[in-house]
Amino acid sequence: MRVFLILLCFVLPVAAQASPQAPKPPCIAADETVYKMGGDVKPAQPQPDKKANAPDIRGSVTLEVLVNAEGQVCDAKVLNSTDRLSAEKTAKFIREHWTFKPATKEGKPVAVRFTMNFNNPR
């Protein structure tokens, strides 16, 4: 019992601190402009990972998606849904498995924020 307590109190906390993760660099630079699609900003085109298993979307889900100038999804958050759990799974899936052909303004790639709707009536 004493060995177990020693492991629990001393070894595990040290092991948890042994491999700190480096902070992720920001997805969008602080001075970078984020546009909304429309007008002279041409839309970002989704490039979903076809090998990844998409979540089962139930009902309707509206997401706000933030894509940087490289086409990387920086954020996807739920704006509205009929099934909150399904919506959170969908947002997580898009953050982790989708990339986009970047939006463009005057022919140059730009960061963009837009909404996406998913519907699967059941």
Steps between C-alpha positions, in 0.01 A plus 500: 500500500786738584664442159174586327469826694860593419432443131179695516648794687843536340553308177177580318515880547864503385416285196215735408739796507778323309351558157341845486341580169628800314233765453343495156581801286199720426306389198449861390752776559387781731533757219328283235162617369217246515243554225142387452421325174314701241565800282858486377594214737465169316389211723722238658442156350481204740748216455368239748713202597313219324679231703377634834170372640258791510270524800134414462332840473151505645261783425648832396830655599626852426870561558718810484830398341825697502751406228845659466670604175664156472161325509543364854189491721582715803164470669154355448236583756133416527262789437177303493393136506210268564732242662781656707709183531489436126588865439805490729623179333457662157694813604782289646513285186531806274773651719699177492439357152411773253716742307388753243623644178549851641263788435650770280477876470645657187659163420687470833414248773334653807364386836123476506214439744173352374205283597435144385168319524458123524155339484401138543130477579411186694 
